[in-house]
Amino acid sequence: MDVLLTDPVAGRTTGLTKTIRRALNAMETAGIPYCVVGATALAVRGLPRMTADLALVVLVGAAARAISVLRSAGLRSETPTGALKDPEPMIVFVDPTTGVEVDLLCAAGDPEATVIDEAPRTKVFGTTAPVPTLEHLLLLYLYSNQPKHLGDFAHIVQSGRADLAAVERTLHLMHPEMLGALRRRVSQARSPRPSPPKPPRKRR
């Protein structure tokens, strides 16, 4: 996880640890159901992505409390939060003392509800928080077409460390209509398209 703690260009610490502890301790103290996702979750599970931020997911019904708690912890919301009972799907906070971004994702149901309920408590930069398993992360990324999430999905599959049969079983109970999409994405991850050929070098 050291790759997340040091800026590879400037060589300075990113302040990520300080922000993570501040945000997670606030959520834990408030007793809000949530889990850590994104780059931090991948790093905890041994597959780091070079993104020094924190992403949390809550259900819509807990969003207003989460927003209030993060603000009370000193984080500043940089994007609109939406109405009390109809929050924005993603709210971006920034820790003004470190400049580190904290994304609060607000979900209406599964797969996030199941992941929040089942995510095991794990050590995260000196504190403890619910962090999804690799199987949970595959479920979450299945519902996203963002390039970084497609890459994360492929990275997990290619690592060979996720129980794909368990993912299928969970998805069969949750959203069986998505099984075809899961199998296609797994197949694409295992046999990625070759990179386009480099153009020929120009003669001088």
N, C-alpha and C positions, 0 to 999 in steps of 0.2 A: 504493500500500500504506500510505500515511500514515494512512488511516482506521483501521487496526488498531493503530497505535502510540500513539494519543492517545485517552484517555477523553473521549467527546463531552460528557459531563455535567460532570465535574470539571476537564477540560482538562489533566490530568496525563498523562505518558507511562505506558503500561500495563506496561512491563517485558517485553513480548513478545520483543523482540530478544534480550535477555539470556538468557531461558529457551530460545528457539529455538536459539541458538548452543550453549548448554550441552548440550541434549539431542541435537542433531544431531552435534556433535563427539564425544560419547560413543558414539553409534551407529556413526559412521564409524571411530573408532579401534578399536572391537571387530570391525569387518568383518561386521556382521550384515546380511543382505539385508532391505531395508525400502524404504518410500517414504513421502513426505509426502502427506497427503490433506487433505480438509476445507477450512476457510476459508483456511488458509495457501496451499494448492495453488491455490485459486481466485484468490487475490490475485496470486500469482506469474504466473498465466496471464491476468491483466488483468481479472478479473471478481470483485472483492472482495465478501465478505459481512461484515457488521458483527459479527464474532465474533472476539474477541481470545484465541484459544487455538491449540494445536498438536495435530494428530492424525497419528499414525504407524500404518502397518499392517505387520504381519509375519505369516509363516506360523506355524502352531501349533508346528512343530518348533523354531522359533527364539525362541519366546515366553519361555521360562525365562531364556535369556541376555539378552534385551532387558529383562526386568524387573530382573534383577541389575544390568545396566549403567546403567539409568536411576536406580536407587536409589543406586548408587555415585557418580553425577553430582550427588547431593544432592536428587533429587526424592523426594517422599513419596507412597506409594500410599495412596489414600483409599478404595478399594473392594477387595473380596476379589480375590485373584489366581487362585484355583483351584488344582488339583493340578499337579504338575510337568509331566505329559504331557497334562493336560486343563485348560488355562487357561480363564479366563472370556473370553467373546467381546470384552468391552471392559473395560479396567482404567484407572481414572482416577488420574492422578498430579497433584500440585500442587508447584510450585516455592515453597518456604517463603520465599524471599527476595523474590519478586515477586508471589506469589499467582496466577500464571498457571497455567492447567490444561493438562495434557498427556494426551491420550487415546491409549492403546495398543490398537489393534484387532488381534485374533488370528483369522486366517482359515485355513480348512482346504484351500482349493483355488482354482479359478477363480471369478470373474475376477481375484481379488486376486493369485494366483500369476503370471499373465501380466503384470499391471500392474507388479508388483515387478520382474519380469525385464526389462521393456521401458522403464520410465520413464526418460527422459533426465535426465542430471545438469544441474542448473540453479542459478543463484545464488539463495540464499534468505537475505535479511537479513544479508548479509555473509559467508555461508559457502556451501558447495556441497553439494547433496543431490539424490537422485533424486525428481523431481516428475512425476506423471502429466500427459500431454497432456489437452486437453479431450475428446478421443475416449475416452481411458482413463477419465476422470471420468464420462462418460456411462454407460459400462459398469458402473462401480461403483454409481452412483446408480440404475440400472435395477433392482437387486436390493434396494432399500430403499423402504419406504413411509413413512418419517419425513417429516413435513411440510417440514422444512428441506431435505431431500434432493430431494423433489419440486420444491421451488422452485428449487434449484440446477440440477436437470436442465432445467427450463423456461428458466431464465436462459441456460444455455449454448446451447440450441437457438435461442432468440430472438436471441442475439448474432450468429448467422449465421457464426460463426468455426470451428465444428466440421465435420469431414468426415463427414457422416452415412453416406455410402456405405461409408467405411472401417470405421465402427462395425458396420454390417450384415455386412460381410465377416468381421470378427473374430468376431462373435457366431455367424455361420453355422458356423464351424469349432469354436467353443467349446461353445455351447448353442443349437443351431438351434431348439429348442422355444420359445426366448424371443424369436424374431423378431417374432411377433405382438404381444407385450407392448411391445417397443421401438417398433414402428410406431404403436401406439395412443398411447403416451406422447408421441411426437414430435407426433402430430396434435393431442393435447390442448394441448401447449405452444404450437403455432402458432395454435390457435384456442381460447384460454381462455374459460371460461364468464364471462359478464358479471357484474359485481358486483350484489348484490341492491339494489333501489331503496331510497333513503333514506325513512324514514317521514315523513309530512307534518308540518310544523311546527305545534305547538299554538298556538292563538290565545290571547293573553293577555287 
